[in-house]
Amino acid sequence: MKTSKTRTCWLLMASISLSAIARSFAADLDTGRIDELTGLKGKMNEKEGVYKVTFPRNDVKVVVDGWTMPPFMGLGTWAAFTKGAHTEAMVMGDTVLFEDEVNATMAAALDNGLSVTALHNHFFFDHPKVYFMHIEGEGAVGKLAGAVRKVYDAAKQIRATSPNPKDSFGAAPLPEKSSITAAPLNEIFGAQGESKDEMVKFTFGRPATMHGVNVGKDMGVNTWAAFAGRDDNAVVDGDFAVTEDQLQPVLRSLLKDKINIVAIHQHMTHEEPRIMFFHYWGRGTAKDLAQAVKGGFLIGGLLGVSSPLQN
């Protein structure tokens, strides 16, 4: 009985101590500054030491499976701030976006010191399609709150220009039959691409282990790029397999060259090292697209990729 009382007392003291620490962390956050810079009124969770700003995405009607979804049911954007371990603060958040907003808001996040850690859907049969972009960052409260505001403003600017989400990237239509010339792309990538029906695909594996088993290119740990259309009017789509440390610089590289990021997620569990995958889509001339993707390949440390060709 004494042991049980002692354990209960210890747990109570620990709970009180953690609560006090959380309150101390919360007191260190300049919540007024967060409100000012984000343009939102947040709410403090004293127990967790977290200050959270939220807003419903109610500017566009979203229909899921034939039902008009209230924002309360999962269409809320949020950013949560807490005291950092090695910096003044840390922020994490989830941003509700439509397809034509994703790449501008992602660029705004990366350009202002935030990391983008996931991009995915939550629903099936949603109209318009809704995506969720997760962000995180560490640093001064003012810098983080200002960066979050830049992300939100990027989406608002797009909707101000076009109230209804677009249903395409707006590029010229692709020809029904592809006629991609493989040789220039082979030279750019320093590899022989796989050809089919005058389309060309390049695949590069990277080593990893999973449950003690070596996994690589043919087990799905690979980065690839596939080209279709014509040499002067082409599309590239593909997937990057990168480590956590490589994810942000490779995203920046592709966005800089106008390659659209369409998903960021994981494909496996218990892999070593942890591998993140992101999917992309780009339009332009085949050579320009290849050079843009190759820039990401180089940053991602893929072997067998030579330096960019000189014009």
C-alpha positions as CSV (number, residue, x, y, z in Angstrom):
1,M,0.0,0.0,0.0
2,K,2.9,2.3,0.9
3,T,4.5,1.6,-2.4
4,S,1.3,2.4,-4.2
5,K,0.9,5.7,-2.4
6,T,4.6,6.6,-3.0
7,R,4.1,5.9,-6.7
8,T,0.9,8.0,-6.9
9,C,2.7,10.9,-5.0
10,W,5.6,10.7,-7.4
11,L,3.4,10.8,-10.5
12,L,1.5,13.7,-9.1
13,M,4.7,15.6,-8.4
14,A,6.0,14.8,-11.9
15,S,2.7,16.0,-13.4
16,I,2.9,19.3,-11.4
17,S,6.6,19.7,-12.5
18,L,5.8,19.2,-16.2
19,S,2.9,21.6,-16.0
20,A,5.1,24.2,-14.4
21,I,7.7,23.7,-17.1
22,A,5.0,24.1,-19.8
23,R,3.8,27.3,-18.2
24,S,7.3,28.6,-18.1
25,F,7.8,27.8,-21.8
26,A,4.5,29.5,-22.6
27,A,5.4,32.6,-20.7
28,D,8.6,32.9,-22.8
29,L,6.6,33.0,-26.0
30,D,5.7,36.5,-27.3
31,T,2.1,35.6,-28.1
32,G,1.2,39.1,-29.0
33,R,3.9,39.2,-31.6
34,I,2.6,35.9,-33.0
35,D,-0.9,37.4,-33.3
36,E,0.4,40.6,-34.9
37,L,2.6,38.9,-37.5
38,T,0.2,36.1,-38.5
39,G,-2.8,38.3,-38.5
40,L,-4.7,35.7,-36.4
41,K,-5.7,35.5,-32.7
42,G,-4.2,32.4,-31.2
43,K,-5.0,30.3,-28.2
44,M,-2.7,29.1,-25.4
45,N,-2.6,25.5,-24.2
46,E,-1.0,26.1,-20.8
47,K,-0.6,22.4,-20.1
48,E,1.5,21.8,-23.2
49,G,3.1,25.2,-23.4
50,V,1.8,25.6,-27.0
51,Y,0.3,28.7,-28.6
52,K,-1.7,27.8,-31.7
53,V,-3.3,30.0,-34.4
54,T,-5.9,28.5,-36.6
55,F,-8.4,29.5,-39.3
56,P,-11.1,27.6,-41.3
57,R,-10.6,27.3,-45.0
58,N,-14.1,28.6,-45.8
59,D,-13.3,30.8,-48.9
60,V,-13.9,27.9,-51.3
61,K,-16.8,25.4,-51.1
62,V,-15.5,21.9,-50.9
63,V,-17.6,18.9,-51.7
64,V,-16.5,15.4,-50.6
65,D,-18.4,12.4,-51.8
66,G,-21.3,14.6,-52.8
67,W,-21.5,16.4,-49.4
68,T,-20.6,20.0,-48.8
69,M,-18.0,19.7,-46.1
70,P,-18.0,22.2,-43.2
71,P,-14.5,23.4,-42.4
72,F,-14.9,22.0,-38.8
73,M,-14.8,18.5,-40.3
74,G,-11.1,18.9,-41.4
75,L,-10.5,22.0,-43.4
76,G,-8.7,24.0,-40.8
77,T,-5.2,25.5,-41.3
78,W,-3.1,25.8,-38.2
79,A,0.4,26.7,-36.9
80,A,1.5,25.9,-33.3
81,F,4.4,27.6,-31.5
82,T,6.3,26.3,-28.5
83,K,9.7,27.1,-26.9
84,G,12.6,25.5,-28.8
85,A,15.3,23.3,-27.3
86,H,18.2,25.1,-29.0
87,T,16.4,28.2,-30.4
88,E,13.8,30.7,-29.1
89,A,10.9,28.8,-30.6
90,M,9.7,25.9,-32.8
91,V,6.7,26.0,-35.1
92,M,4.7,23.1,-36.6
93,G,1.7,23.4,-38.8
94,D,-0.7,22.1,-41.4
95,T,-1.9,24.2,-44.3
96,V,-5.1,23.5,-46.3
97,L,-4.4,24.2,-50.0
98,F,-5.9,23.8,-53.4
99,E,-3.8,22.4,-56.3
100,D,-3.0,25.8,-57.9
101,E,-1.8,27.1,-54.5
102,V,0.6,24.4,-53.5
103,N,3.8,25.4,-55.3
104,A,3.6,29.1,-54.5
105,T,3.0,28.4,-50.8
106,M,5.7,25.8,-50.7
107,A,8.2,28.3,-52.2
108,A,7.1,30.9,-49.7
109,A,7.8,28.5,-46.9
110,L,11.2,27.5,-48.1
111,D,12.2,31.0,-49.0
112,N,11.4,32.2,-45.5
113,G,13.3,29.5,-43.6
114,L,10.6,26.9,-43.0
115,S,10.8,23.3,-43.9
116,V,8.1,21.5,-45.8
117,T,7.8,17.9,-44.4
118,A,4.7,16.4,-46.1
119,L,2.2,17.1,-48.8
120,H,-0.8,14.8,-49.3
121,N,-4.5,14.4,-49.5
122,H,-7.0,13.6,-46.8
123,F,-10.1,12.7,-48.9
124,F,-11.3,10.8,-51.9
125,F,-13.9,12.3,-54.4
126,D,-13.3,15.8,-53.2
127,H,-14.1,18.8,-55.5
128,P,-12.0,20.8,-55.8
129,K,-9.1,18.6,-54.8
130,V,-7.7,19.5,-51.3
131,Y,-4.1,19.1,-50.2
132,F,-2.4,19.4,-46.9
133,M,1.1,20.8,-46.6
134,H,2.9,20.3,-43.3
135,I,5.6,22.8,-42.2
136,E,8.0,23.1,-39.4
137,G,10.8,25.5,-38.3
138,E,13.0,26.7,-35.5
139,G,14.3,30.2,-34.7
140,A,13.1,33.5,-33.3
141,V,9.4,33.8,-32.7
142,G,9.1,36.9,-34.9
143,K,10.9,35.2,-37.8
144,L,8.7,32.1,-37.6
145,A,5.5,33.9,-37.3
146,G,6.4,36.2,-40.2
147,A,7.3,33.1,-42.3
148,V,3.9,31.5,-41.5
149,R,2.2,34.7,-42.6
150,K,4.1,34.7,-45.9
151,V,2.8,31.1,-46.5
152,Y,-0.8,32.1,-45.8
153,D,-0.5,35.3,-47.9
154,A,0.8,33.3,-50.9
155,A,-2.4,31.2,-51.0
156,K,-4.6,34.3,-50.5
157,Q,-2.9,36.1,-53.4
158,I,-3.7,33.2,-55.7
159,R,-7.4,33.2,-54.7
160,A,-7.6,36.9,-55.0
161,T,-6.5,36.6,-58.6
162,S,-8.7,33.5,-59.3
163,P,-11.5,32.9,-56.8
164,N,-12.1,29.4,-58.2
165,P,-9.2,26.9,-58.0
166,K,-7.8,26.0,-61.4
167,D,-8.1,22.5,-62.9
168,S,-4.8,22.5,-64.8
169,F,-1.3,24.0,-64.8
170,G,-2.3,26.0,-68.0
171,A,0.4,24.7,-70.3
172,A,-0.1,24.0,-74.0
173,P,-1.8,20.6,-74.7
174,L,0.5,17.7,-75.2
175,P,0.5,15.7,-78.5
176,E,-1.3,12.4,-78.4
177,K,1.8,10.6,-79.8
178,S,5.2,11.2,-78.1
179,S,8.4,11.9,-80.1
180,I,11.1,12.5,-77.5
181,T,14.7,12.3,-78.7
182,A,16.5,10.2,-76.3
183,A,20.2,11.0,-77.1
184,P,20.3,14.6,-75.6
185,L,18.7,13.3,-72.4
186,N,21.0,10.4,-72.2
187,E,23.9,12.8,-72.4
188,I,22.5,15.2,-69.7
189,F,21.9,12.4,-67.2
190,G,25.1,10.5,-68.1
191,A,23.0,7.3,-68.4
192,Q,21.1,5.3,-71.0
193,G,17.4,5.9,-70.6
194,E,14.7,3.3,-71.1
195,S,12.6,4.0,-74.2
196,K,9.1,3.0,-75.1
197,D,6.8,4.5,-77.8
198,E,9.2,7.4,-78.1
199,M,9.0,8.2,-74.4
200,V,12.1,8.1,-72.2
201,K,12.6,7.1,-68.6
202,F,15.6,7.3,-66.3
203,T,15.8,5.4,-62.9
204,F,18.5,5.7,-60.3
205,G,18.6,3.5,-57.2
206,R,20.0,4.3,-53.8
207,P,21.1,1.8,-51.1
208,A,19.1,1.3,-47.9
209,T,18.2,-1.5,-45.5
210,M,14.8,-2.6,-44.2
211,H,14.4,-5.3,-41.5
212,G,18.1,-6.2,-42.0
213,V,17.6,-6.7,-45.8
214,N,19.4,-4.7,-48.5
215,V,16.8,-2.8,-50.6
216,G,17.6,-0.6,-53.6
217,K,16.5,0.3,-57.1
218,D,14.2,-2.6,-58.0
219,M,12.8,-2.9,-54.5
220,G,11.5,0.7,-54.9
221,V,14.2,2.8,-53.4
222,N,14.8,4.9,-56.5
223,T,14.6,8.3,-58.1
224,W,13.1,8.4,-61.6
225,A,12.2,10.8,-64.3
226,A,10.0,10.0,-67.3
227,F,9.6,12.3,-70.4
228,A,6.8,12.4,-72.9
229,G,5.4,14.7,-75.6
230,R,7.7,16.4,-78.1
231,D,11.2,17.8,-77.6
232,D,9.8,21.4,-77.7
233,N,6.6,20.6,-75.7
234,A,7.3,18.0,-73.2
235,V,6.2,16.8,-69.8
236,V,8.4,15.2,-67.1
237,D,7.0,13.4,-64.1
238,G,8.7,11.3,-61.5
239,D,9.7,10.6,-57.9
240,F,12.7,11.5,-55.8
241,A,14.0,9.2,-53.0
242,V,16.0,11.4,-50.6
243,T,17.2,11.4,-47.0
244,E,15.6,13.8,-44.5
245,D,18.6,16.1,-44.8
246,Q,18.4,16.2,-48.6
247,L,14.6,16.9,-48.8
248,Q,14.6,20.7,-48.3
249,P,17.5,21.5,-50.7
250,V,16.2,19.3,-53.4
251,L,12.7,20.8,-53.1
252,R,14.2,24.2,-53.4
253,S,16.2,23.3,-56.5
254,L,13.2,21.9,-58.4
255,L,10.9,24.8,-57.4
256,K,13.5,27.3,-58.5
257,D,13.4,25.7,-62.0
258,K,9.5,25.7,-62.1
259,I,9.1,22.0,-61.5
260,N,5.8,21.4,-59.6
261,I,5.9,19.3,-56.4
262,V,2.7,17.2,-56.1
263,A,3.2,14.9,-53.1
264,I,5.7,14.4,-50.2
265,H,5.5,11.3,-48.1
266,Q,7.1,8.1,-47.1
267,H,6.9,4.7,-48.8
268,M,8.3,2.4,-46.1
269,T,8.7,1.9,-42.4
270,H,11.8,0.8,-40.4
271,E,14.1,1.7,-43.3
272,E,17.7,2.9,-42.7
273,P,18.4,5.6,-43.5
274,R,15.0,7.1,-43.4
275,I,13.9,7.8,-47.0
276,M,11.4,10.5,-48.0
277,F,9.7,10.4,-51.4
278,F,8.3,13.3,-53.3
279,H,6.6,13.3,-56.7
280,Y,6.8,16.1,-59.3
281,W,5.4,17.3,-62.6
282,G,7.0,19.7,-65.0
283,R,6.3,21.2,-68.4
284,G,8.6,22.8,-71.0
285,T,11.2,21.7,-73.5
286,A,12.6,18.2,-72.9
287,K,16.2,19.6,-72.4
288,D,15.2,22.3,-70.0
289,L,13.2,19.8,-67.9
290,A,16.1,17.3,-67.9
291,Q,18.5,20.0,-66.7
292,A,16.1,21.1,-64.0
293,V,15.6,17.5,-62.7
294,K,19.3,16.9,-63.0
295,G,19.9,19.8,-60.6
296,G,17.9,17.9,-58.0
297,F,19.7,14.7,-58.8
298,L,23.0,16.3,-58.1
299,I,21.9,17.8,-54.8
300,G,20.4,14.4,-53.9
301,G,23.8,12.8,-54.4
302,L,22.8,10.3,-57.0
303,L,25.8,8.4,-58.4
304,G,26.5,8.3,-62.1
305,V,25.1,11.8,-62.9
306,S,27.6,14.1,-64.6
307,S,27.9,17.8,-64.3
308,P,25.5,20.0,-66.3
309,L,26.2,20.4,-70.0
310,Q,27.4,23.7,-71.2
311,N,25.2,25.6,-73.6
